[in-house]
Amino acid sequence: MYFKYPELLYALFLLIIPFIVHLFQLRRFQKEDFTNVKFLKKISRQTRKSSHLKKWLILLVRCLTLACIILAFAQPYFPSSEKALQSKSTLFYLDNSFSMQASGKNGELLPAAVQGLLKNIPEEGKFNLLTNDDSFLNTNVAEIRNILQEIDYSATAMNFDNLKLRAAGFFENNPADNHNFILISDFQQSSGIDEDLVNEADIKLVPLQPENVQNISLDSAFIAERDPDKIKLQVLLSATGNVEEQISVSVSNGKTLLGKSAVNFAEKDTASLSFSLSSELIANGIIQIEDNGLEYDNQLFFNIASSPAIQTVLLSEKGNSFLKRIYTEPEFSLSTFSFSGIDYNSLSQAGLIILEEPESIPVSLSEILGKRMEEGAVVVLLPSMSGNINSYNSFLADTQAPHYTNLVAQERLVTGIRFGHPLFNAVFEEEVNNFQYPKVNTYYKLNSPGSMALQYQNNDAFLTQQGQLFLFTAALNVENSNFRNSPLVVPTFYNIGRMALQRLKLYYQLNKNNVIDIPVSSAKDEVLTISSEEENFIPQQQSFSEKIQITTDDLPETAGNYQVLYRDETIEQLSYNYNRSESELQYINMETLENADVIDGLDTYFENENALSEIHALWKWFVIFALVFLLLEMLLLKFLK
């Protein structure tokens, strides 16, 4: 038995006072004269004996009454478990990712979980709650009831590693004997939870399982073909579950319907269809479907804007350079000059500058190239095998790029493609290892590999990148290499050219680092603004002579079509969409987490916690005992003679 106010138990020592009074009472007996002494003497013996017993009983009952009153004020209790006596710090996590739009037995999973929390948490009791993009600490239901009831879905998916870090910070600031971390989620397989991670802390899992796992997602769209009059827009879809009916897909520009078609999955989990659109600009494109699954992936926003030609300068002594067949209109505007007749004004406007087999790089040219790279232009160096290596290295030293060390006169195959390099990360559907390898007869070694994109069979660099500089180690003329006949030549040089100006995509992904070039010249104190009906913000940006490079990551927050404003005028359109990782509806099998503390529903969790934390108060019983002893004292006084 435990006491809420144990210090009051010292009052029990006061019970010795009645005993002292009883033992040392100073009452004097009064004499009375009677005629028949013999008769009175017998009665006196009997009366004194009963009176002595009565006094002891009354004393005992009064002491018990006082003792019960003192114990009642000390508030004795019995805990239902040892945890009830320990300090506790509790943190809830509520998953509000898009997968929680799925429907369970009580409707959509997220609103059902919110109602479960509001029903079970005491109105004035303090609690702590995390969501994917917010925190509610040391608050109560009365303060955030409306906020929780209107909580919005988040584009941020559940990440268990990130959650553990957030929880660790909370528990560090709220020390207690027991730390309880309760995760309320549908627990998709992408959440990162496994057996080892769950066992590292006092974590309880409350899985919310949907009844309907059928979902259709608009995954992506791209331009498959393009000519002056028509654009072929390809749309890819995926399905979870058995989808038997046809799905209607529509494409519109704002409120103007551009096309409508239907797709049938036919026992497949992917499907595609194409729309033939006119080559007119589409500023507010929306691809849309309707299904009974998740809502967030039923729309795909896009725009098709005009892209200015990339100003390209080729410095070469070759009149029929193979590069002229790659950098063609309308995407590139190519100007060719010999090294003896350079138009420096063209260099100052060019976004892409290619040096094809120069014998040397003059200091004046080197200075201009360095300045142009600082301003965002891309420079490509194709060395000559008979060139002045010292001149090359002098230019490379100014750019802090790897430099040439020696000439290797030995045939090498170009066998390695760095598929993760920006030049190739969207070129191949899968990694290719058995293509026809191009070769070189002679090449330069580098003192360091840099950021390699292509490499030889001995792991030496064939093409490497240092910032805005792309550096080849071999000449690509027919006498030295057959690379120009390789399938790699077009995507390699084409993507280098595209990097000279980050051409606008159909759409960008939210919560991802997106670098976008806007072709506009601005004053130093003028900025671009990104705006829509819901959001308006100024992105991170850097000004160059012929463009402004903007970077978006955390903003915007909502999928949709946005305008890029300069001096309050719309100069470009941007579209953003949510990541589709939440659309798969693939869940963790909780039975595989053998040692995890999995709880069947929020009601069950709160019932268990209340049972473990329950305190059985006994003060009412001691009040009852005190009343009983008081009544007993009254009876003794009245009926015991």
C-alpha positions in Angstrom: 0.0 0.0 0.0 1.2 3.5 -0.9 0.2 6.9 0.4 -0.3 10.1 -1.6 0.5 12.2 1.4 2.6 10.0 3.7 3.7 12.9 5.9 0.2 13.0 7.4 0.9 9.6 9.0 2.9 11.3 11.7 -0.4 12.3 13.1 -0.9 8.7 14.2 1.4 9.5 17.1 -1.3 11.7 18.5 -3.3 8.5 19.3 -1.1 8.1 22.4 -2.9 11.1 24.0 -6.2 9.3 24.7 -4.3 6.4 26.3 -2.5 8.8 28.6 -5.7 10.5 29.5 -7.3 7.1 30.2 -4.5 5.7 32.3 -3.9 8.9 34.4 -7.3 10.4 34.6 -7.7 12.4 37.9 -11.4 11.8 38.5 -12.3 11.6 42.2 -15.1 9.3 43.5 -17.9 10.8 45.5 -19.1 9.0 48.6 -22.8 8.2 49.2 -24.4 6.9 52.5 -26.8 4.0 52.2 -28.9 2.1 54.8 -28.2 -1.4 53.6 -24.4 -1.6 53.1 -24.3 -5.3 52.4 -26.6 -5.0 49.5 -24.9 -2.0 47.9 -21.5 -3.6 48.1 -22.5 -6.4 45.8 -23.9 -4.1 43.2 -20.8 -1.9 43.4 -18.5 -4.7 42.5 -20.6 -5.6 39.5 -20.9 -2.0 38.3 -17.2 -1.2 38.6 -16.2 -4.2 36.5 -18.5 -3.5 33.6 -17.6 0.2 33.7 -13.9 -0.6 33.4 -14.6 -2.8 30.3 -16.8 -0.2 28.7 -14.2 2.5 29.0 -11.5 0.4 27.3 -13.9 -0.5 24.4 -14.8 3.2 23.9 -11.2 4.2 24.0 -10.3 1.6 21.4 -13.2 2.6 19.1 -12.3 6.3 19.4 -8.6 5.5 18.5 -9.7 3.5 15.5 -12.0 6.3 14.4 -9.2 8.8 14.6 -6.7 6.4 12.9 -9.1 5.9 10.0 -9.6 9.6 9.6 -5.8 10.2 9.5 -5.3 7.4 7.0 -8.1 8.8 4.8 -6.4 12.2 4.7 -3.1 10.5 3.8 -4.9 8.9 0.8 -3.7 5.3 0.6 -3.8 3.5 -2.7 -2.7 0.3 -4.5 -1.2 0.6 -8.0 -2.3 -1.9 -10.7 1.3 -2.4 -11.8 4.8 -1.2 -11.1 4.6 1.1 -14.2 1.8 3.0 -12.5 4.4 4.3 -10.0 7.0 5.3 -12.5 7.3 8.6 -14.4 6.2 8.3 -18.1 6.9 10.3 -21.2 4.6 9.5 -24.1 4.9 10.6 -27.7 2.4 9.8 -30.5 3.2 9.7 -34.2 0.3 10.1 -36.6 1.1 9.2 -40.2 -0.6 11.8 -42.5 1.0 10.7 -45.8 -1.2 10.2 -48.9 -1.5 6.5 -48.4 -3.7 7.3 -45.4 -6.4 8.4 -47.9 -7.3 4.7 -48.3 -10.6 3.6 -46.7 -10.9 1.3 -43.7 -13.9 0.1 -41.8 -14.5 3.5 -40.3 -13.8 5.5 -43.4 -10.5 7.1 -44.5 -7.7 6.0 -42.3 -6.4 9.5 -41.3 -9.7 11.0 -40.1 -10.5 7.7 -38.3 -7.2 7.8 -36.5 -7.8 11.5 -35.5 -11.2 10.6 -34.1 -9.7 7.7 -32.1 -7.2 10.1 -30.5 -9.8 12.7 -29.7 -12.1 10.1 -28.1 -9.5 8.5 -25.9 -7.2 11.3 -24.8 -8.6 13.2 -21.7 -9.9 16.6 -22.6 -7.5 18.5 -20.4 -4.7 16.0 -20.3 -1.4 16.9 -21.8 -0.1 14.9 -24.8 2.6 15.1 -27.5 2.0 14.4 -31.2 4.2 14.2 -34.3 3.0 14.2 -37.9 5.1 14.0 -41.1 5.5 17.7 -41.3 4.4 19.2 -37.9 4.8 18.8 -34.1 2.3 19.4 -31.3 4.1 19.2 -28.0 2.8 19.6 -24.4 -0.7 20.5 -25.7 -4.2 19.2 -24.9 -7.2 18.2 -26.9 -9.1 21.4 -26.2 -6.3 23.5 -27.8 -5.8 21.6 -31.1 -9.1 19.8 -31.6 -10.0 21.9 -34.7 -6.4 21.6 -36.0 -6.5 17.8 -35.8 -9.9 17.6 -37.4 -8.7 19.7 -40.3 -5.2 18.1 -40.6 -4.1 17.8 -44.2 -2.4 15.0 -46.1 1.4 15.4 -46.5 3.5 14.7 -49.5 6.2 13.5 -47.1 6.1 9.7 -46.6 6.7 8.0 -43.3 10.5 7.5 -42.7 11.2 5.5 -39.6 14.9 6.6 -39.3 13.8 10.2 -39.4 11.1 9.5 -36.8 13.5 7.9 -34.4 15.7 11.0 -34.5 12.8 13.3 -33.8 11.6 11.1 -31.0 15.1 10.9 -29.5 15.3 14.7 -29.4 11.9 14.8 -27.6 12.7 12.2 -25.0 16.1 13.8 -24.3 14.2 17.0 -23.4 11.5 15.1 -21.5 13.4 12.6 -19.2 11.3 9.9 -17.5 11.5 6.3 -16.2 9.5 5.0 -19.2 9.5 6.3 -22.8 6.5 5.3 -24.9 6.6 6.0 -28.6 3.3 5.1 -30.3 3.3 4.9 -34.1 -0.1 5.1 -35.8 0.2 4.3 -39.5 -0.7 2.0 -42.3 3.0 0.9 -42.3 3.8 0.7 -46.0 6.8 -1.4 -46.9 8.7 1.8 -47.9 8.5 3.1 -44.3 11.9 1.4 -43.3 10.6 -0.5 -40.3 12.2 -3.9 -39.6 12.5 -6.2 -36.6 15.9 -4.8 -35.4 14.8 -1.2 -35.6 11.6 -1.8 -33.7 13.3 -3.5 -30.8 15.7 -0.6 -30.2 13.2 1.4 -28.1 9.9 1.3 -26.3 7.9 1.5 -29.5 4.3 0.4 -29.9 2.8 -0.1 -33.4 -0.8 0.6 -34.1 -1.5 -0.5 -37.7 -4.4 0.8 -39.6 -5.3 -1.5 -42.4 -7.5 -0.4 -45.4 -10.3 -2.6 -46.6 -9.8 -1.5 -50.2 -6.3 -1.9 -51.6 -7.3 -1.2 -55.2 -5.7 2.0 -56.6 -4.9 3.5 -60.0 -2.1 6.0 -60.3 -1.1 8.4 -63.0 2.6 7.8 -62.8 4.3 9.9 -65.4 4.0 11.6 -68.8 6.5 12.5 -71.5 6.7 13.7 -75.1 7.3 10.7 -77.2 7.3 12.5 -80.6 7.4 16.1 -81.6 7.2 17.8 -85.0 6.2 21.3 -86.0 2.5 20.6 -86.0 1.9 17.7 -83.6 3.1 16.5 -80.2 2.6 12.9 -79.1 2.1 12.9 -75.3 2.7 9.5 -73.7 1.0 8.8 -70.4 2.0 5.9 -68.1 -0.4 4.4 -65.4 -0.1 1.7 -62.8 -2.6 -0.2 -60.8 -2.7 -2.0 -57.4 -5.2 -4.8 -57.1 -7.5 -6.3 -59.7 -8.8 -3.6 -62.0 -11.4 -5.0 -64.4 -13.2 -1.9 -65.7 -11.9 0.6 -68.2 -10.4 3.8 -66.8 -11.2 7.1 -68.5 -8.2 9.4 -68.9 -8.6 13.1 -70.0 -6.1 15.8 -70.9 -7.0 19.5 -70.7 -5.4 22.9 -70.7 -7.1 24.7 -67.9 -10.8 24.2 -68.5 -10.3 23.4 -72.2 -10.5 19.6 -72.9 -7.7 18.6 -75.3 -8.4 14.9 -75.5 -10.0 11.9 -73.8 -9.4 8.2 -74.0 -9.8 5.0 -72.0 -7.2 2.4 -70.8 -7.7 -1.2 -69.8 -5.2 -2.9 -67.5 -6.4 -6.4 -68.7 -4.9 -8.3 -65.7 -1.7 -6.2 -65.9 -0.4 -3.7 -63.3 0.8 -1.1 -65.8 -0.7 0.5 -68.9 0.0 3.4 -71.2 -1.7 5.5 -73.8 -0.9 8.4 -76.0 -2.5 11.7 -77.0 -1.9 13.5 -80.2 -1.9 17.2 -79.4 -1.3 20.3 -81.4 2.1 21.9 -81.0 0.6 25.0 -79.3 1.8 26.0 -75.9 0.0 24.3 -73.0 0.4 26.5 -69.9 -2.0 24.7 -67.4 -2.0 21.1 -68.5 -3.8 18.5 -66.4 -4.1 14.8 -67.0 -6.9 13.3 -64.9 -8.5 10.0 -64.0 -11.2 8.9 -61.6 -11.0 5.9 -59.3 -12.1 4.8 -55.8 -8.6 4.6 -54.4 -6.2 7.3 -53.4 -7.0 10.8 -54.6 -3.6 12.5 -54.7 -2.4 10.5 -57.7 -5.5 11.0 -59.9 -4.1 14.2 -61.4 -0.8 15.0 -63.2 0.0 18.6 -63.9 2.2 19.6 -66.8 3.0 22.3 -69.2 4.6 22.5 -72.7 6.4 25.7 -73.1 8.6 27.1 -75.9 12.3 26.6 -75.2 14.9 29.0 -76.6 17.6 27.7 -78.7 20.9 27.1 -76.8 23.6 29.4 -78.2 26.4 27.1 -79.0 29.9 28.0 -80.2 32.2 25.4 -81.8 35.9 26.3 -82.1 37.4 23.9 -84.6 39.6 23.8 -87.6 37.5 21.0 -89.1 35.0 22.2 -91.6 32.9 19.0 -91.4 32.9 18.4 -87.7 30.6 15.5 -86.6 29.3 17.9 -83.9 27.4 19.9 -86.5 25.1 16.9 -87.0 24.3 16.8 -83.3 23.8 20.4 -82.4 21.0 21.3 -84.8 18.0 23.6 -84.7 15.6 24.2 -83.2 17.2 23.2 -79.8 20.7 24.6 -80.6 21.9 27.6 -82.5 25.4 26.7 -83.6 28.1 29.1 -84.6 31.5 27.7 -85.8 34.8 29.6 -85.7 38.4 28.7 -86.3 40.9 29.3 -83.4 42.5 32.1 -85.4 39.1 33.8 -86.1 37.3 33.7 -82.8 34.3 36.0 -82.4 34.6 36.9 -78.7 31.3 38.6 -78.8 29.6 35.3 -79.6 31.6 33.6 -76.8 30.1 36.1 -74.3 26.6 35.1 -75.3 27.1 31.4 -75.7 25.8 28.9 -73.2 27.8 26.0 -74.7 31.4 26.4 -75.9 33.2 23.4 -77.5 37.0 23.3 -78.2 37.6 20.6 -80.8 41.3 19.5 -80.9 43.0 22.9 -80.3 46.8 22.7 -80.7 47.0 25.1 -77.7 44.7 27.4 -75.6 45.8 31.0 -75.6 45.8 32.8 -72.3 43.3 35.4 -73.6 40.9 32.5 -74.6 41.5 30.8 -71.3 40.6 33.9 -69.3 37.3 34.3 -71.3 36.4 30.6 -70.9 37.0 30.8 -67.1 34.8 33.8 -66.8 32.0 32.2 -68.9 32.1 29.1 -66.8 31.7 31.3 -63.7 28.6 32.8 -65.4 27.1 29.3 -66.0 28.3 28.4 -69.5 29.4 24.9 -70.2 32.8 24.3 -71.8 33.8 21.0 -73.6 37.5 20.3 -74.3 38.4 17.6 -77.0 42.2 17.5 -76.9 44.5 17.0 -79.8 46.9 14.1 -79.5 49.6 16.4 -80.9 48.5 19.4 -78.8 50.5 21.4 -76.3 49.8 19.6 -73.0 51.3 22.5 -71.0 48.9 24.9 -72.6 46.0 22.6 -71.8 47.1 22.2 -68.2 47.6 25.9 -67.7 43.9 26.3 -68.7 42.8 23.4 -66.5 44.7 24.8 -63.5 42.7 27.9 -63.6 39.5 25.9 -63.4 40.8 23.5 -60.7 40.1 20.6 -62.9 42.2 17.4 -63.3 45.1 17.9 -65.6 46.8 15.7 -68.2 49.9 13.9 -67.1 51.3 11.8 -70.0 50.3 10.4 -73.3 49.4 6.6 -73.4 49.9 5.2 -76.9 47.9 2.0 -76.3 44.5 0.9 -77.5 41.8 1.1 -74.9 38.1 0.2 -75.0 35.5 2.5 -73.4 33.7 0.0 -71.3 32.4 1.8 -68.3 29.3 4.0 -68.1 28.5 5.8 -64.9 24.7 5.4 -65.0 24.2 7.7 -62.0 26.0 10.6 -63.7 23.7 13.4 -64.7 24.5 12.8 -68.4 23.1 9.3 -68.3 20.7 9.0 -65.3 17.6 9.3 -67.6 19.1 7.8 -70.8 18.9 4.0 -70.1 15.9 2.1 -68.8 18.3 -0.4 -67.2 22.1 -0.7 -66.9 23.7 -2.0 -70.1 26.9 -4.0 -70.0 27.1 -5.7 -73.3 27.1 -2.9 -75.9 29.6 -2.6 -78.7 32.5 -0.9 -76.9 34.1 2.1 -78.7 37.9 2.3 -78.6 40.7 4.8 -78.7 44.3 4.3 -79.9 45.9 7.0 -77.9 44.8 9.0 -74.8 46.0 11.2 -72.0 46.1 10.1 -68.4 44.7 12.4 -65.7 46.2 13.0 -62.3 42.8 12.4 -60.8 39.6 10.9 -62.2 37.2 13.8 -61.2 33.5 13.1 -61.7 33.8 10.4 -64.4 31.0 9.8 -66.8 32.8 7.3 -69.1 35.9 5.2 -68.4 38.3 2.8 -70.1 38.6 -0.9 -69.3 41.5 -0.1 -66.9 39.3 2.5 -65.1 41.1 5.5 -66.5 38.8 8.4 -67.3 37.6 8.9 -70.9 35.1 11.7 -70.1 35.0 13.5 -66.7 33.3 16.6 -65.4 34.6 19.4 -63.2 31.8 21.9 -62.5 30.9 23.5 -65.9 33.9 21.8 -67.7 33.6 18.5 -69.5 37.0 17.0 -70.3 37.7 14.3 -72.8 41.1 12.5 -72.6 41.3 11.5 -76.3 40.7 13.0 -79.7 37.6 11.8 -81.4 38.9 12.0 -85.0 38.5 8.8 -87.1 42.3 8.1 -86.9 42.3 7.9 -83.1 38.8 6.7 -82.2 35.5 5.2 -83.4 33.5 6.8 -80.6 31.7 9.0 -83.1 30.1 5.8 -84.6 29.1 4.5 -81.2 25.5 4.7 -79.9 26.9 6.7 -77.0 28.0 9.7 -79.0 24.5 11.3 -79.5 23.2 11.1 -75.8 26.6 12.1 -74.5 27.0 15.3 -76.5 23.3 16.1 -76.6 23.0 15.9 -72.8 26.1 18.0 -72.4 24.4 20.6 -74.6 21.2 20.4 -72.5 23.2 21.1 -69.3 24.2 24.4 -70.8 20.6 25.5 -70.2 18.4 23.4 -67.8 15.6 23.2 -70.3 12.1 23.3 -68.7 10.6 19.9 -68.1 6.9 18.9 -68.5 6.8 18.9 -64.7 9.0 18.7 -61.6 8.7 16.6 -58.4 7.9 18.2 -55.1 10.3 17.8 -52.1 13.2 17.3 -54.5 16.1 19.6 -55.4 15.2 21.0 -58.8 17.6 23.3 -60.7 15.9 25.3 -63.4 17.3 27.8 -65.8 15.0 30.7 -66.8 16.4 32.6 -69.9 16.1 36.2 -68.8 18.6 38.9 -68.1 17.9 40.8 -64.9 19.3 43.6 -62.8 21.1 42.5 -59.6 18.3 43.7 -57.3 15.5 42.1 -59.2 14.2 38.6 -58.5 11.9 36.0 -59.9 8.7 34.9 -58.1 6.8 31.7 -58.4 3.1 32.0 -57.9 -0.2 30.2 -58.1 -3.7 30.8 -56.6 -2.6 28.9 -53.4 1.1 29.8 -53.0 3.4 32.7 -53.7 7.2 32.5 -52.9 10.6 33.7 -54.0 12.8 30.7 -54.8 16.6 30.5 -54.3 18.1 32.0 -57.4 21.4 33.0 -59.0 21.7 35.5 -61.8 24.0 35.0 -64.9 24.5 37.1 -67.9 21.8 35.4 -70.0 19.8 33.5 -67.5 18.6 33.2 -63.9 19.1 29.8 -62.3 16.4 29.0 -59.7 16.4 26.1 -57.2 13.3 24.7 -55.6 13.2 22.0 -52.9 10.9 22.5 -49.9 8.7 24.9 -51.9 6.2 24.7 -53.4 4.2 22.4 -51.1 1.2 21.7 -53.3 1.0 20.0 -56.7 -0.2 22.3 -59.5 0.7 24.7 -62.3 2.7 27.8 -61.3 3.8 31.0 -63.1 7.3 32.4 -63.0 6.9 36.2 -62.6 9.4 38.8 -63.5 8.5 42.4 -63.0 4.9 41.2 -62.3 4.8 39.5 -65.8 4.6 35.8 -66.5 7.7 34.7 -68.4 7.5 30.9 -67.8 5.2 28.2 -66.6 6.3 25.4 -64.2 4.4 22.3 -63.1 4.9 20.3 -59.9 3.6 16.8 -58.9 3.7 14.6 -55.9 6.0 11.6 -55.7 4.1 8.5 -56.5 5.8 6.2 -54.0 2.7 6.1 -51.8 0.5 4.7 -54.6 1.6 1.1 -54.4 -0.3 0.2 -51.2 2.1 -2.5 -50.2 2.1 -3.0 -46.5 4.4 -4.6 -43.9 3.2 -8.0 -42.6 3.1 -7.4 -38.9 3.4 -11.1 -38.2 6.9 -11.0 -39.5 7.8 -8.5 -36.7 7.9 -11.3 -34.1 9.1 -9.2 -31.1 7.4 -6.0 -32.0 4.7 -4.6 -29.7 1.8 -4.5 -32.2 -1.5 -3.3 -30.8 -4.9 -4.0 -32.5 -6.4 -0.5 -32.6 -6.3 2.7 -30.7 -9.1 1.7 -28.3 -7.1 -1.4 -27.3 -4.0 0.7 -26.7 -5.8 3.1 -24.4 -7.6 0.3 -22.5 -4.3 -1.4 -21.9 -2.5 1.8 -20.8 -5.4 2.8 -18.5 -5.3 -0.7 -16.9 -1.6 -0.5 -16.3 -1.7 3.0 -15.0 -4.8 2.5 -12.8 -4.5 3.6 -9.2 -6.9 1.9 -6.7 -7.7 4.7 -4.1 -8.6 3.4 -0.6 -9.4 6.7 1.2 -13.1 6.2 0.8 -12.9 2.9 2.6 -11.2 4.5 5.6 -13.9 7.2 5.7 -16.5 4.4 5.8 -14.5 2.6 8.6 -14.3 5.8 10.6 -18.1 6.2 10.3 -18.6 2.6 11.3 -16.4 3.0 14.4 -18.2 6.3 15.3 -21.5 4.5 15.1 -20.1 1.7 17.2 -19.0 4.2 19.8 -22.5 5.6 20.0 -24.0 2.2 20.4 -21.5 1.4 23.2 -22.4 4.5 25.0 -26.1 3.9 24.8 -26.5 0.2 25.4 -23.4 -1.0 27.3 -23.9 -0.6 31.0 
